[in-house]
Amino acid sequence: MNSGTWPLIVSSLLFILTYVGILSERIHRAIVGLVGAVLMIIAGTWLGFYTDVEAVEAIDFNTITLLLGMMLIVGVLKKTGLFSYLAIRVAKRTQGSPWKLMLLLGLFTSVVSMVLDNVTTIIIVAPVTLSIAEVIGISAIPLLLGEALMSNIGGVATLIGDPPNILIGSAAGLSFNSFIVHLAPIVLIVWVVVQLLLLLIFRKELQQPPRNISQLAQLDPARALTDPKTAKKILIVLGGTLGLYFIHDLLHLNPGMVALLGASAGLVWIRPSLDEILQEVHWDILIFFISLFVIVGGLEAAGILKLIAVQIGALTEHGMIIAVLSVLWISAIMSAVVDNIPFTIAMLPIIAGLQSQGVNVTPLWWALALGVGFGGNGTPIGSTASVVTVSISERTDNPITFRIWARSGAITSLASCLIASCLLILALKLGLM
């Protein structure tokens, strides 16, 4: 065994062990990722293929700053009670009808997930959904599942709606507008089909009339909005930030800098308690992302990703349609088995490496985004938002199990990927990608 083989073996082993640790869920994923990153740097230093300087260079700070900036904005917004206010307004408008609740809460969650990351959206909306279901006496499972699935679907439509999209946009240099133009139409069609499928799958549960409709009428949404003045200010900041996303290319600002600019403006204008706002930042997610960047950087330095890129590049010799469909379905299957975030990070340098071979990789980026986004709905461990939803459901008497999830998630994920495949083929035939 020559010296060049050891980096391949050791880096692969560390990557696999990290994945197994993440899947086991016995230790927090951020801790597993951090340990894996440290071991990758140590192994790389000893074997001479990876240094701590290269590890720092492997971190995509555009992604990290984008997440941090949006988390700070959402942290201020969450304190105002605006999300609870909107959820109660939606519930009252439906008059407690389970199927109307599923439609409107699913629509509300998916739309919010287009402008805020879907993990944050679920953390905010799901507890309110539990309260509404308890008040009117209906099962929360269809509502929670609908919100989780629609959150993941809605998040695919924009650059900032889904963590994998943030990663893809940063690695590929794709703009906010590009995501909307190429993915939003596909997401809209998928949203309609999936919503109809959910109404069909849960038709028995949704036909049960609410038992305590009178209590819903007593809920006052105005009381949930604890700080309307601050809510107006931070909504202005959020609107300005979203506006900058549309023109960030013209200003030569990357999306991460736009997010930090918006967060800075909001903090200066509102001047909230910094300690309280920092507690709303998901530091574990940021540490997890940084660790995965370091680990995947080690794989790239060892030469593994180049070998994989050559194999995927061979698919393009059979035509771009074969390559696009392969990326989409491989991404969907893998994202159903493992969390779509680490899988996306592993795929970024692979697709980027194809560009050096003269391959037009833009359609492959869109296939990756659709595959990891829709495939993540296949199982309760396919996306971070799904994991959070299952965790929140455990507060009820009937938590969401793997079997319950498979009943709806697997079917809707398959349907979503089939629709995306057809639309991608159509777009390629028409020269739209």
N, C-alpha and C positions, 0 to 999 in steps of 0.2 A: 504494500500500500504506500503510494508516494505521498509527499508532504502536502500536495495540493488537494488530496482527497479528504484529509482530516477536517479542514474548514467546512466542506460540504456536509460531512457526517455530523459534526458537532453542532453546527448552526441549525441543521434540520431537526436534530434531536431536541434541542432547546425550544425550537418553535413548536414542535409536536407536544412536548411536555407542558408548555404554556397553554396550548389549546385544551389539553386534557384537564388541566387545572381550572381553566375558565368554565368548561362544561360541567365539571363535578359540582360546582357551586358550593363546595364545602368551605372554601376560603374566598373572601371578597375578590372580585375580578381585578380590581385596582392593585391589590397586594400581589396577586399572581403575576400580573403584568409587570409590576415594578421589579419583582424578584427575577423574572425572565430577562428583563432589560439589563439588570446588573450582571447577571451571569453571562449574557451575550457579550457585553463589553469586556468582562474578565477573560472569557474564552478567546475573544478576538484579539486581545492584547497578547495573551500567551502564545497563540498560534500565528500571530502576525498578519491577520487579515482585516482587523477592525480596531479602531482606536476610540478613545473617549471624544476626541475632536470630531471624528467622522460621525459618531453617534449624535452629537449635538447638531451637526449639519443635516442629519437624516430627519430631524423633527420639523414638521411643517407648521411653522409658527403662524402662517396665515389662517390655518384651520383652528389652532388653539386660541388666537386672538378673536376670531369670529365667534367662537363658542362663548368665550369669556365675556365679550361685549354684550351679546344677546342675553346671557344669563343675568348680567347686572341690570339690564333694562327690565327683564321679566321679574327680577327680584323686587324692584320698586313697584311695578304694576301689580304684582301679587298682593303686596301689603295694602293696596287700596280696596280690595274686595271686589274688583270689577268682574272677575271671572265668575264668582258666585252669583253676582247680580245678573249677569247675562244668562247663566244656566237656569236660574229660577224664573226669569222672564220667559225663556223657552218652554219650561215645564208648564207654566200657567197658560201659555198660549195653546198648548195641546190639550188642556183640560183633563190631564191625567190619562189620555188614551195611550196605551203601551206602544202601538205601532206608530202613532204620530211622534211619541217621544223618541223612538228609535230613529225615525227619519230626521227629525230636527236636531237631536243631540249628535247624530252622526254627521249631519251637514255642518253643524256648528264646530265640531271637533276637527273635521277635515279642513275647513276654511281657516281656522286658527292655526292649524299645523302647517299651513302654507307660509305663514309669516313668523311663526315661532317654532322652535324645534319640537318634534312630536313627543319627546320624553317629558318636557316641561308641561306641554298641553295636557297629557294624561295625568300627571301628578296633580294638576289643578282641577281638572274636570271630573275625574273619576270619584273622588270623595264626595263631591256635590251630588253626583248621580246616585251614589249609595243612599244619601240622605233623602233625595226625592223619592226613590223606590221604596224606602222604608216608610215614608210619610203616607204615600198613597196605597201601600200594600201590594206591590207587584214584585216579581223577580227581577233582580238587578243584572242577572247573567247576560240576557240578550243585549241589554243596553251597554254594558261594559265591553262585551265582545265587539259589538258594532262600533263603539268608540275607538277601541284599539285598532281594529282593522281599517277603519276609515282614516284614522290618524296616520297610519303608515302609508296608505294610498295617497292621501292629500299631501303628505310631506314630500312625495316624489316630484310634485309639480314645480317646485322652486328650489333655488340654490340653498336657501337657509332652512327649509322645512324638515329635512331629514339629515342626521349626521353623515351617512354615506355620501349624500349629495354635496355636503360641505367639503368632504375629502376629495371627491371627484372634481368638483369645480376648481379647487385650489391646485390640484395636480395637473389638470388639463388646461388651465387658464381659460375656463369657460365662464362667460358672464352671467349675471342674474337674468338678463333678457333672453339669453340663449336657452336657459332651462325652461322658461315660460313658453317660448315659441315651439320648442321641440317636444317637451314632455307634457305640458298642461293639457293639450287636446287629447292625448292618449289617456291621461289621468281622468279627464271628464267622462269619457266613454266607459272606462273601467269602473268609475264610481257609480254610475247609473246601473250597470249590470250587477255589480256586487251588492248594491243596496237592494235590488229586486231579489237576488238570491237569499239574502239575509231574511227578508220578509217571508220568503217561502220556507226557509229552514226553520224559523222560529214561529211559524204561523199559529201553532197550538198555544204557546206561551203568550203570544201577543193578543190572542182572542180573549184571554181571561180579563174580566172587567176589574178596575181598581176598587179596593175595598174602602179606602178612606179619602175619597175625593174632596170631602169638605175641608180636610186639613190643608190640602194644597191651596185652596182659596185663601187661607189665613196667612200663607207665607208672604212676607212683604219684601220684594227685591230691593227696595230703597234702603232697608236696614242692613242688607248685606254689603252695600257700597259704603264702606266706613270712611273713606276719604275722597270725596268726589273732586275736590280741588286739585289734589295731587294726581288723580286719575286723568284729568283733562290735560295736565302738563305733560305727563309721561306719554299719553297718546299722541300729543303733538310731536314729542321727541321721536317716538316710534314711527310716526308718519314721515317725518323728515329723514329718518334713517332709511326707511324703505325707498323713499324718493331718491336718495343718493345711490342706492343699489342699482337703480335703473340707468344711472349716468356715471357710474364709478369708472368705467373705461375711459370716458372723455376727460375725467379729472385725474387720471393716472393714479388712482387709489385702489388697492386691493380690497376685497370684501372684509377682511379682518380689520383693516384700518378704519373702514366705514363704521363697523360695529363698535369699535373702541371710541370713535369720534362721537357717535350717538350716546354711548354710555357715559362718556365724560361730560357731554352737554347736559344730560339728564341729572347727573349727580351734582353738577355745579348749580343748576337752576333750582332743583328741589332741595338739595342738601339734607338727605335723610340720614338716619343713624347708620354710619358706615359698618359698624359691627353687625347690625341686623341684616343689612343687605349682603354682606360677605357670607353670612350664614346661609343665604339662599343660593349661593353659587355651588354647583355640583363639582366640588374639587376632586371627588373620586373619578368622575368622568374625564376630567382634564388629565389627571395622573395616568389613567388608563390609556388615553389616546397617546400621550407622550411616550409611555412605555412601549406601546405597540409600534410606534414609528421607529423607535430605537431597535426593537427586535427585527422588524422587517428590513431595516437598514443593514443589519448584520447578515441577513439572508442575501441581500443584494451584493454586499461586499464579498461574500463567500462565492458568488457566481451562480447560485441556485436559480435565482429569478431569471437570469439570462438564458439558462437551459430551458426553463418553462416557456419563456417568451418565444424561443425558436420553435418549440412544438406548436404553440398557438398560432405563430406566424405561418406555419405550414398549412393551417386551415384556410388562410386567405388565398392560397393557391387554387383552392377549389371554388373561389368566388366569395365576395363580401357577404352575401346572404348566409352562406354556411357558417362563416366566422361569427357574424352577428348573432345568429340563433344559438350557436355553441356557447358564446359568452353569456347570453341571456339565461339559457337553461342551466348551465353549470353554476352560474351565480345564484339562480333561484334555488336550486337543490342544495347547494352548500349553505346558503343563508337560512334555509329551513332547519339544517342540522346544527349549525353553529351560529352564533350572533353575527349579524351582517356587518358589524363595524370592523372586527379584526379581519374578516375575509376581504372586505373592501380595501383595507390598508395593504393587505398582501397582494392584491391585484393591481394596485396603482402603478408600481414600477414595471410590472409585467407588460401592461398595455402601453405604457410610455416607451418601453424598450422597443416595441414594434415599429414606432415611428422612425427610429434610426435605421430600420430595414426598408424604409420607403413605403410603409403601409399607411393608408389613410385611416387613422385610428378614431376619428370623430364619431362614426357610427358605433364603434365599440364602446365608447364612453357612455353613450345613451343606452346601449344594451345592458351595460353593467349597472347603471342607475336603476333601470326598470327591473332587472333581475333581482338585485339585492333588496329593492324596495318591496316588490310584490312577493318575492320568495320568502321574505321575513315573516309574512303572515301565515306561513304554512304550519308552524309549530309555536308553542308558547315561549320557546327560547330563541326564536328567529330574529328578534329585534329587542332592543333595550326597552322600548315602549311596551312591548308584549310582556316582558318579564315584570315590569312595574304594574301592569294591569292585573296580572295573576296575583301578585303580592297584595294588592289592595283588595282583591276579591276575597282573600282569606279572612277578612274582617267579618264576612257574612256567614250564615249557617250553611250555605251551599257554595263553596269556593269553586273557581274554574279549575277543572282537572285537565290533564292531557287529552283524555277522551272527549270531553266537552269541547275543547278547543278544536280538535281534529274534525269534529262534526261540521264546523263552519269554516275554520281557518284554512284547512287543506283544500276544501272545495273552491273557496273564493280565490285562494292563491293560484290554483291551477287555471281557473277561468281567467284571472287577470293576466297571467303569463301567455295564455293562448291568444287573448285579444292583442296584447302587446306585440307578440310575434307577427301576427297578421298585419298590424299597422306598421311595424318596422319594415316588413317586406314591401308593403305598398309605398312607403316613403322612399325606400331605396330604388324601387322601380320608377318612381316619378322624379327621382333626382333631388329630393328634398333634404337629403342628408349626405 
